[in-house]
């Protein structure tokens, strides 16, 4: 039996920044696979020569989403893309939060503003809806790594409005959320799952500081430590995965939670496209993921979109 050929898909600008690549390559080599690291937009790449193309750090896709999704569609016609194309289309736009809220998932309260809408009116509506919060976050609906995201206070109304207008003028949908103060103390809890099974979790320190502009880097610098999630956090993460409108289980998923003022975990983001998996903070996790990929490479049936 020939060894599976697995491509770990990245971006040129992310190769030196992705701390997960080296341990994952080592784990896949240990299992006897043929593994390559390939930039997603490498015109010379022949995706028909690999059994799996696994998205890992395609972190520039937010600036080139139509091009990226067109690449994903072409690639999925030649090899098995993980996560699958329909999942990528759904998860690369944070409007999915509204879909999950409609399925009963407790999310951070979210209001979307679309290009062509009145920015000032939308901001006033949001502030009226969440009058109990002194601070809030404005971010693009299509974005990753806190790029173009910023924390604002009510006393910085003009700066917030300018932020919304800047995104809308660039034809980008805007997401506004109240800033939940407990994140400053508790941080975020990111729970990682392989094939639907819990693997490990980490704590992210708070990323957005009041008065700081959005990062101009590929992603904001993160403070990461291991964390044991609470039973309540595990339950919310598992309910979130169960609410995804796709065949289960997905080979990899990361569920990012923060706590509201009552201490209840709420979904901040669901990462199904190219999440960091933080192998360095969980011994054995790279091998667990490599084993998941090996099993997928030996499995012929494609994942299908399902409806609930």
VENUR-V72046 format. One record per run of one state. SS is the DSSP state (@ for helix, = for strand, . for the rest). FROM is the first residue (numbers start at 0). TO is the last residue. If there is no record, write none. Layout:
ss=SS from=FROM to=TO
ss=SS from=FROM to=TO
This chain:
ss=. from=0 to=3
ss== from=4 to=9
ss=. from=10 to=10
ss=@ from=11 to=13
ss=. from=14 to=18
ss=@ from=19 to=29
ss=. from=30 to=32
ss== from=33 to=38
ss=. from=39 to=45
ss=@ from=46 to=48
ss=. from=49 to=50
ss== from=51 to=56
ss=. from=57 to=59
ss=@ from=60 to=62
ss=. from=63 to=63
ss=@ from=64 to=75
ss=. from=76 to=78
ss== from=79 to=81
ss=. from=82 to=83
ss=@ from=84 to=90
ss=. from=91 to=94
ss=@ from=95 to=101
ss=. from=102 to=105
ss== from=106 to=106
ss=. from=107 to=108
ss== from=109 to=112
ss=. from=113 to=117
ss=@ from=118 to=128
ss=. from=129 to=133
ss== from=134 to=139
ss=. from=140 to=145
ss== from=146 to=146
ss=. from=147 to=148
ss== from=149 to=152
ss=@ from=153 to=168
ss=. from=169 to=172
ss== from=173 to=177
ss=. from=178 to=180
ss=@ from=181 to=185
ss=. from=186 to=186
ss== from=187 to=193
ss=. from=194 to=195
ss== from=196 to=203
ss=. from=204 to=213
ss== from=214 to=214
ss=. from=215 to=222
ss== from=223 to=225
ss=. from=226 to=229
ss=@ from=230 to=241
ss=. from=242 to=244
ss== from=245 to=245
ss=. from=246 to=250
ss== from=251 to=258
ss=. from=259 to=263
ss== from=264 to=270
ss=. from=271 to=277
ss=@ from=278 to=280
ss=. from=281 to=283
ss=@ from=284 to=296
ss=. from=297 to=303
ss== from=304 to=304
ss=. from=305 to=307
